[in-house]
Amino acid sequence: MSLDDETYASLTETRVSAPHRIAEALAGRRRRSTLTQDGMLFIVAADHTARAMVSLYDDPLAMADRRSMLDRLLTALEHPRVDGVLASAEILDDLAMLDALHDKVAVGTMNRGGLAGASWTMDDRFTAFDTAHLRASNLDAGKLLLRIDYHDAGTVPTLASAALAVQELNDAHMMAMVEPIPYTKNDAGEAVWDTDPLALVKAVGVSAALGGSSAYTWLKIQATADIATVARVTTQPLLLLGGAPGPDPEATFALWEAALHQPTVRGLVIGRSLLYPASGDVAGAVSRAAELVQQAAKDRQ
């Protein structure tokens, strides 16, 4: 499906003249009977703009065109092996109005307050979905980001809020998708990913223990060269994140392929690398990733 002028214009018109139809579209979407098709999940992520992330490559506005983003999402969601989408409310609302969420896993992003580049970025407050509104919107899961910096006090309120959100999602029998990322400061005092493998192991351990129940908790982690060590930290299912597209797409695919064969690694949650590939071929990038997930599922049988 591709967005024509009339269909795209109808999204704004609905918001102006019949906003109640958005809730109706969400309530009426067909829900899957099971979270996974075959024990693996392949989710496309599109929650970056809610945290002020719109630049990519050398283009400061690469992800700022909503029509382009929706076109890319529709292309991805057409692939039968793509299980669903992770996004903020306004994107999920658009997709619901476009009838693109039927039989798909719909994951709402929750804490987006730690804006990219902000001085308070580690104080990542919940400014998007909460559990009550995930349920009211007929969604399947909630995702939260937990960046951990031992030298930034903003980590503390985020940690406490994350624990509460995980508890509420578990109580509601909804997947709590937690993304632990260790952070540190660079020489300029800016918050950056901590690439120390031990830091990720510790962050996964902290995230795995959030709340008073872990029955519905899945973790979203980086695919590292030492993924086997990270994957042994917990029995909880792990989903690999994509992050910003790297300079060598083939190396990235190879890393995902190897990681997907770890027993606890159960799929991919990839955004920019697939929606905005350097090649410009969204369908091709999605198909390539889908093949990796499909093969990993077959190898488990």
CORVEN-V345859 format. One record per backbone hydrogen bond with DSSP energy under -0.5 kcal/mol. NH is the residue of the N-H (numbers start at 1). CO is the residue of the C=O. Records with the same first field share a line. If there is no record, write none. Layout:
NH=CO ; CO
This chain:
4=2
8=4
9=5
10=6
11=7 ; 8
12=8
13=9
14=10
15=11
16=12
17=13
18=14
21=18
22=19
23=19
24=20
25=21
26=22
27=23
28=24
29=26
37=40
38=40
41=266
43=268
44=84
45=43 ; 270
46=86
51=48
52=49
53=48
54=52
56=59
59=56
60=58
62=59
63=54
64=61
66=64
69=65
70=66
71=67
72=68
73=69
74=70
75=71
76=72
77=73
78=74
79=76
82=79
83=42 ; 81
84=42
85=105
86=44
87=107
88=46
91=88
92=88
93=89
94=90
95=91
96=92
97=93
98=94
99=96
100=95
103=30
104=101
105=83
106=104
107=85 ; 105
108=106 ; 141
109=87
110=143
112=110 ; 125
113=125
115=113
116=51
118=115
121=118
123=120
124=122
125=123
127=110 ; 125
128=110
129=109
134=130
135=131
136=132
137=133
138=135
139=134
140=106
141=106
142=175
143=108
144=177
146=179
148=181
149=147
152=149
155=152
156=153
157=153
158=154
159=155
160=156
161=157
162=158
163=159
164=160
165=161
166=162
167=163
168=164
169=165
170=166
171=167
172=168
173=170
174=169
175=140
176=216
177=142 ; 175
178=176 ; 218
179=144
180=178
181=146
183=148
184=192
186=190
189=186
192=184
194=182
195=193
199=196
200=196
201=197
202=198
203=199
204=200
205=201
206=202
207=203
208=204
209=205 ; 206
210=207
217=214
218=176
219=237
220=178
221=219 ; 239
223=241
224=222
227=224
229=226
230=226
231=227
232=228 ; 229
233=230
238=264
239=219
240=267
241=221
242=269
251=248
252=248
253=249
254=250
255=251
256=252
257=253
258=254
259=255
260=256
261=258
262=259
265=262
266=238 ; 264
268=41
269=240
270=43
273=243
274=271
275=271
276=272
277=274
280=277
282=280
285=281
286=282
287=283
288=284
289=285
290=286
291=287
292=288
293=289
294=290
295=291
296=292
297=293
298=294
299=295
300=296 ; 297
301=297 ; 298
